[in-house]
Amino acid sequence: MPIRSLSRMSLRQMLISSSVLLVGFALHAAAHAQSALWPTKPIRIVVTFPPGGAPDTLARVLAEKWAALGQPVTVDNKPGAGGNIGADFVAKSPGDGATLIIGTVGTHAINASLYDKLPYNHIKDFTPITFLASTPNLLVVNKTVPATTVKELIELAKTTPLSFGSSGSGTSIHLSGELFNTLAGVKMQHIPYKGRAQAVPDLLGGRIHMIFDNMPSALPLVKAGEVRAIAVTSANRSPAAPGIPTIAESGLPGFEATSWFALLGPAGMPRDVQARINQETAKVLAMPDVREKLSGLGLEAGPGTPEALASLMQSETAKWAKVVKESGAKPD
């Protein structure tokens, strides 16, 4: 065979071999990049309240579904100080995506104005990932309270000392009560607890008169006949309990207080990690079994972009700062 033919064949073989190698390297790099998007060590989702409430439910749903993605996922309940203890822990954690938080309207909006000084900045110290869900609060009273409507409750509060419990200062459960005080012109006493699990026994035992609890926590108590539902705090009736009126339609026009929950990480999280966690969260919240479970609890799922969550946090901070100022609310 002529030398020229051998040279051409060798060149062709070299080009083919080089192309195969380049494709191989490209595929390997792409696979590595894809895998690098998801955290490379066990994931911890911090919940700033004890087990049993809406934030805990959302965290455990994510942990269960994310387990298939290659890293173990645990839920770490760090209650106390209206959510500030858990939030501060996450704010000071590495921004690699391995430590996340179920942020609430309290930790990432209300507390900024309620507390004179926070150990964290609720905007700058976090990476917004996605909105998770929202729910109205449900005003429920001990069955011995002689009031079945908002108007009757207001009249009773004007003549009888009443108290309302909460899962902690700065929560939407707390501020719902303060907003009620302001609009109704009454002064019910706020009794804070470290979580709703501690408040409910006192409600059932009559040591506090009422609580503006998250719908997922309160509705089972109503259905079981353990407490009496008065009204929901949202602007519109909840699909989970359409027979329960809103506070606004029951005598306090303009009353609206909604609890919301979001997924965030520490500041400095890489954009590709942020994007991947956002995508995987949206997939979970779109699963039929998840949607059915959350809907049955009165939670309305609504995943979105990090930018939309950042905008919500800013607007909610301004809204609740006004309520705090007008009500004179203080951390108890």
Secondary structure, 3 states (H helix, E strand, C coil): CCHHHHHHHHHHHHHHHHHHHHHHHHHHHHHHHHHHHCCCCCEEEEECCCCCCHHHHHHHHHHHHHHHHCCCEEEEECCCHHHHHHHHHHHCCCCCCCEEEEEECHHHHHHHHHCCCCCCCCCCCEEEEEEEEEEEEEEEECCCCCCCCHHHHHHHHHHCCCEEEECCCCCHHHHHHHHHHHHHCCCCEEEECCCHHHHHHHHHCCCCCEEEEEHHHHHHHHHCCCCEEEEECCCCCCCCCCCCCECHHHCCCCCCCEEEEEEEEECCCCHHHHHHHHHHHHHHHHCHHHHHHHHHCCCEECCCCHHHHHHHHHHHHHHHHHHHHHHCCCCC
